[in-house]
Amino acid sequence: MEKKLKKFSKSRRLYQKAAAVIPGGVNSPVRAFKAVGGNPLFISRAKGSKIYDVDGNSYIDYVLSWGPMILGHTHPRVVKALKRAVENGTSYGAPTALEVELAELVLKAYPSMDKIRMVNSGTEATMSAIRAARGFTGRDKIIKFEGCYHGHADGLLVKAGSGAMTFGVPDSPGVPKSYAKNTITLPYNDVKSLKKALDAEGDSIACVIVEPVVGNIGCVLPKQGFLNTLRTLTRKHGIVLIFDEVMTGFRVAFGGAQAHYGIKPDMTCLGKVIGGGLPVGAYGGKKEIMSMISPEGPVYQAGTLSGNPLAMTAGIETLKELSKKGVYEKIEASSAMLEAGLVDAARRAGVATRFYRAGSMFCTYFTEKEVFDYTTAKTSDTAKFARFFSGMIQRGINLAPSQFEAGFMSLAHSKRDIETTIKAAYEALKEI
Ligand SMILES: Cc1ncc(COP(=O)(O)O)c(C=O)c1O
């Protein structure tokens, strides 16, 4: 495949203008290409498996808006329903039948949840779920795992120091130490440190929040027994187990990671796919916990645009399309084809990589070592990734601009798209 030297002059100019009026020129940090060098691409439109930048370049897209666009971009069914919905008004601040319909669709797919509340982002979902868990248990401390991202709420912007158990130190200026000190961070996939932490503090922990597959350090799979142990131990200590399925929900399976691994959490957070590309998050769980939420109970949580009719419409149409027979088999086959091709391309190019995948989310690490947590993910050679990323962009393949992000497959990716991607990957790998 000929490497075409793409021009990015319009993106570059827009980025300069953006940097004058928006911090770092972007409205979410990872978009800024800081980890790979260069300027972000400014996108003008998208269709199916492809996105197009303002310079007229096209790319086969494996970012998919960081996960939501599982049907592919501008799916005709979603677009048609949205056009109709716009005509009826874009927001009322009053309940609609659409909210009930989406809630019912989600609850049917996630039997661990009796009730669900719609919000506007994954961040809101996790923040609100933790508040509910604290209100329900009357406890303040929470446990999260190193490398798991649960949005940017204060108490969640905390990572571990070394050692089995570390009291939280904020990752970001602006997060009061007093918030962070209630967050305990443990290594993912480490049953021993989990047991130790719960033996010491189990009865003062409100909740454990976990990404059942960690998509925010690439794609890290739970080791056999890890999620089961988490379920058993949290139950023993009366701790609310929260699965953050903002990324994995309707992605690794229709019923999410909880269906895939057969675990019933007490609460679940969703986002991304359930909004079909519009801003949506949701949290839900057992009746007794969700009954704590205002106005049914005393735990306050609200939102002017929550349950927005356009967002509900995109979500409903997306989930209905996903509930069709054979859909997950199809995306599994595409993802498996990409996996086989990328693994083989790396072998042929003589580049040491590790590939991990859960359904249609995946990651190639530039390391020989097994990756099972934050520390092992960090063994990946990020300079190699940056060169690979550039080589792929030049060949019209859009990957997330960071080693520590998952890639996503959509139902719109064709066999030809995947063959093109594998060919590009082989050539890009040979260059690094
Ligand atoms: C697992 C997980 N939880 C929460 C969030 C936060 O969601 P949002 O960006 O919609 O606030 C993300 C975002 O990527 C996520 O991957």
The ligand as a MOL file (V3000), in Angstrom:
LIG
                    3D

  0  0  0     0  0            999 V3000
M  V30 BEGIN CTAB
M  V30 COUNTS 16 16 0 0 0
M  V30 BEGIN ATOM
M  V30 1 C -15.1500 3.2660 32.0930 0
M  V30 2 C -15.4870 4.7110 31.9920 0
M  V30 3 N -16.1850 5.2950 32.9730 0
M  V30 4 C -16.5250 6.5910 32.9140 0
M  V30 5 C -16.1570 7.3790 31.8510 0
M  V30 6 C -16.5490 8.8130 31.8020 0
M  V30 7 O -17.5000 9.0090 30.8350 0
M  V30 8 P -17.7350 10.4780 30.1770 0
M  V30 9 O -16.5110 10.7640 29.3750 0
M  V30 10 O -18.9720 10.3070 29.3720 0
M  V30 11 O -17.9120 11.4200 31.3180 0
M  V30 12 C -15.4200 6.8140 30.8110 0
M  V30 13 C -14.9920 7.6330 29.6690 0
M  V30 14 O -14.2680 7.2310 28.8080 0
M  V30 15 C -15.0850 5.4450 30.8790 0
M  V30 16 O -14.3720 4.8510 29.9080 0
M  V30 END ATOM
M  V30 BEGIN BOND
M  V30 1 1 1 2
M  V30 2 1 2 3
M  V30 3 2 2 15
M  V30 4 2 3 4
M  V30 5 1 4 5
M  V30 6 1 5 6
M  V30 7 2 5 12
M  V30 8 1 6 7
M  V30 9 1 7 8
M  V30 10 2 8 9
M  V30 11 1 8 10
M  V30 12 1 8 11
M  V30 13 1 12 13
M  V30 14 1 12 15
M  V30 15 2 13 14
M  V30 16 1 15 16
M  V30 END BOND
M  V30 END CTAB
M  END
